[in-house]
Amino acid sequence: MTAQSRILRLACATAALMGALGAPAAGAAETDPFHGANVVQGQKFYTDLKCAACHAERMMGQASAMYTRADRKVHNPKQLLAFTQMCVTQLNHDLFPEEVKDIAAYLNQTYYKFK
């Protein structure tokens, strides 16, 4: 992958993240953003990509603190999808959007419990 394509991917992920951060909390009328996601496959990606090790390094040894701390940055499903995409893009993992959604669905089921 060229430097230019990496920059473009990072710019797209950043734009998606910024849009999600500015979005209001999910309402009752909104559809399930994790519809059709494969949670088992999401857990496999999470494990294979060593996400927990990276998060543990940033959270002084406790990966789950990334998701459970009081000042966490994710407050709704759209933000979870956006942050997951940002991590995947920053680390230059070549995943399809559906695979990113699988990871986010796994994180939601395991930690966030968004409806």
JOLINFEN-V964799 format. One record per helix or strand of 2 or more residues. SS is the DSSP state (h for helix, s for strand). FROM is the first residue (numbers start at 1). TO is the last residue. If there is no record, write none. Layout:
BEGIN
ss & from & to
SS & FROM & TO
SS & FROM & TO
END
This chain:
BEGIN
ss & from & to
h & 3 & 21
h & 39 & 48
h & 51 & 58
h & 65 & 68
h & 77 & 90
h & 97 & 112
END
